[in-house]
Amino acid sequence: MTNSIIQADNLTKKFGDKIAVNHVSFEIEEGELFGFLGPNGAGKTTTIRMLTTLTSVTEGRAHVAGHDVSKDPGAVRAAIGMVPQQLTSDDELKGIENVLLFAKLHHVPNEKARRRAAELMRLVDLQAFAEKKVKTYSGGMKRRLQLAMGLVHDPHVLFLDEPSLGLDIQTRSKMWDYVRKLNDENGITVFMTTHYLEEADALCDRVAIVDGGAIKVSGSPAELKMNLGGDLLSIQVTDGPDLTHFFEDMHEVKEVTKIDQSSYWIKIPRVEKALPEIVGGVVQRGLKIADISFTRPTLDQVFLQVTGRQLRDGGESQSMQGVPVLMEEV
């Protein structure tokens, strides 16, 4: 990547004999929204702590915004914003005072800091609560305030460590909207860690699935899901001849499973392209379609395939005759 703003080369972190991050390498383009996806303990937070100079690098190298995280940590800190898992706002200060405090820590001139703080409180829908003490805020409001604090000095790169951890669905959706707006309208590069699969799918240009301190696979969510073989069509027809060979002979069909006398599962890259041929072929053979539906792969299914276990995020897995299928209904 010629415009990479983050580079990690064999980045490693050890705590005694324990390897928390195991020789990970990746690059992130300027303006990209990149996600580290994995369960608790996978090494996501430790990776972010190395990239943000909060913990030392055991082996390997990393550069953020053109600066070596080990050799020039001060320049790295000046170029980044950080929203950690743990809330760092002062409950006894007002919301706006917390943002202004962070501006002072980053040496933002007073007039610019006041203007910027007011803009950010509007961005995260806290302008009506700016003069209220943070101890009166809800958990979601504190998360949003944390985002404003991390942005007050106009960073080139924003690091989000589990930004919607513990939030309800509605508040989490709002947090996603703020992150999208920052990325789309301001062009801020975002590096986020999460174990919410749907969060990574909705937000990220690319993701890396991390487990046991190592990157197992990376790519865009669409690419990773497509590599699984595409959509899964479920079709039930009236009794008649076996359609297995007819389906198998169709162009691009990856796999056909006959469930019972009249039901089939068909794996195909894009079901809408094949649907007319499927329906037409069934009708030509004198059969009627009793039921038809299709599902598309999710990142949950990708995670299961590359790690051998499921990362649950509220979705339930289904089993198709012993074959795990983790899909979202279309």
Protein Blocks (a to p, Z undefined) as FASTA:
>chain_A
ZZbcbdcehiacdehjbcfbghiaddddehiacdddddehilmmmmmmmmnopaccfbdc
ddeehiafklmmmlmmmmpccddfbdcbdfkbcfklmmmmmmmmnopafklmmmmmmmmm
mmnopmmmmmpcfklpcfklmmmmmmmmmmmnopabdcdehklgoiafklmmmmmmmmmm
mmmmnopacddddfbfklmmmmpmbdcddeehiafbgcdfklmmmmnnpaaddddddddd
dfklmmmmpghiabdcdfblmbccdddfblmlmmmmmmmmmmmnopacfbdcdddddfkl
mmmmmnopacdehiacddeehiacddddZZ
